[in-house]
Amino acid sequence: MKLTIRAGAVIKSGPERELIDDYIGRASGLARNLGISAIEEQQIDLRSKKTRKDESLAIIGEAKPGQITIYMDERGKALSSRQIAQQIARWRDDGQSECVFLIGPPDGFDKETVPPRAIIWQMGKPVWPHKLLRIMLCEQIYRAFSILAGTPYHRD
């Protein structure tokens, strides 16, 4: 299974870029032994998009067969780190080809672009800046992989 993080806005350099790259690098080091073929970040430049719907559609992209799509939104379901790890493992074991995490545009996904039965997760009750949410998601993916690999990174 491949894991992809698709996010609106481009982070070129700075402390946020360094943290994102660090966590993706750490997760990539564990991925192969866990049956994860690749971890990829896709940054979507939204500057030319005129409406929230256009921004949302650019981030969502085309779904592929066997793809699981998770919308990150403040109204989503909050999961523990262990639950995230278990869900990723379940999708992997069920033969899903790709797991795509979507971080929406600054004002959130246009409601018309989110399917009625979409998987929607949140990273806690506060509203987080998108750059920080991207870092937090990358860290949670690394933490989930660490849990699945049995490393001491995650402590209960």
C-alpha positions, 0 to 999 in steps of 0.5 A: 500500500502507498500512503499519500498526503495531499495538501493545499498550499506549497511549503518550500522552506523553513521550520515547517518544511524541515519537520514535515520532511523529518517525519516523512523520512522517519516513517519511510524508514519503517514503511517497507517492513510494514508493507507500505511501499511509499510515502509521498507528499503532494503539495497543491498550489491553490493560488490560481483557484478562484473558489473554495469548490475549485480549491477543494477539487484540486486537492481531492483529485481523481480517486483511483481504484483501491484508494482509501481517502481520508478528509482531515477536517475539524468536524471529523472523528478523533482517533487515538494514535493506536486507532490510527495505526490499527486502521492503517494496518487494516486497510493494508491487510485488506489489500487497499492500494493507496491511502490518501490523506487530504488537508483542505483549503484554508476555509475547509472543503466545499461541502458539495465536494465531500461525498456523503459517506466520506471518511473524515478525521480530525486532529483534536478539537482546536482548529489548527493552522494548515501548516501545523496540521500537516506537521501533526499528520506526518508525525502521527503517521510516523507514530502509527508506523512506530506502533506497528513496528513495535518500536519504543517511540510511542509510550502508553 
